[in-house]
Amino acid sequence: MPGTLWSAPVPALNSNSSVSSPATATLTDISPAQVIINPPQLAVGTRVRLTAHGSYIATTTASTVTYGFYMTAASTATAANNLVATSAILGVSPAVSAVAVSGIPWILQYWGRISAISSPIIGLTNASIVGRGTLLTGSSLTAFATPVPIPQTLAAVTVAQTGTPGFGMVTNIAQLVSVGVTIATNTGFTSITCDELTCELLG
């Protein structure tokens, strides 16, 4: 008899948007809610679908924006910034030049498959995911630029857990899924809004 497979979003589902104004060119979590995957939700073959979208306000084209999805051990995330040195990088875009218009849209998507899960019996660094995605950013309020792939290299398509238990992508502890940005040349970049972050698990 075949097993039962499920498809469902991972809570929390945000009801409000987040608005961030990064003051420095450092990786900043812009997630509108804390989305936490708890064990044993991830198994070999589980599909991971991530979607985030929003807009930004810029008054100059001097700034660039880098977008990405990350997975962090919930126990290591900090109140100041959920993204830490041990966060697993699921996929990151190239730096995209800002458009000097208020309300330029952006959409980030990722499709991944869990190819191995964490097991101390097998080893400490054996969990991994294989995935790709796309970034769409507006060239104006009414048109999108050419989509760009994430990640940007073949090697980065496969992401392993970042170290010993307690780190990113370790599937037998709670993992926080985040969308983050890095804003280079912040002068003239007013703010970035994230209206949705959804993590859906299939399998």
Protein Blocks (a to p, Z undefined) as FASTA:
>chain_A
ZZdddddddddddfbdcddddfbdcdddfbfbdcddddfkbcghiacddddddddddfbf
kbccddddddddfklpcfklmbdfklccfbdcddddddddehiacddddddddfbdcdfk
lomclcccdddddddddfbfkbccddddddfbfklmpccdfbdehiehiakbccdddddd
ddehjghpabdcdfbdcdddeZZ
